[in-house]
Amino acid sequence: MNIESLGAFKILIIIYSLFSISFLINWIRFKFFNPSLYPEDKFISFIVMLFITVFWVFAPPLYLIKFLKKN
């Protein structure tokens, strides 16, 4: 793996992280300040988003490992 592709991968990780954080903030604003949702719906929605937020962190390193093994 050369320096240019590693630098591009780092830039993609930064962009991916920024979009994920932006999505999470907008989702929280919508879900918790929307008066039409029942408390149970808000709780289930929160648990699902918490689960996704915790496990998305594993996606880029796993992709990098797969990418390195292929090259």
Secondary structure, DSSP 8 states (H G I E B T S, - for coil): --HHHHHHHHHHHHHHHHHHHHHHHHHHHHHHH-TTS-HHHHHHHHHHHHHHHHHGGGHHHHHHHHHHHH-
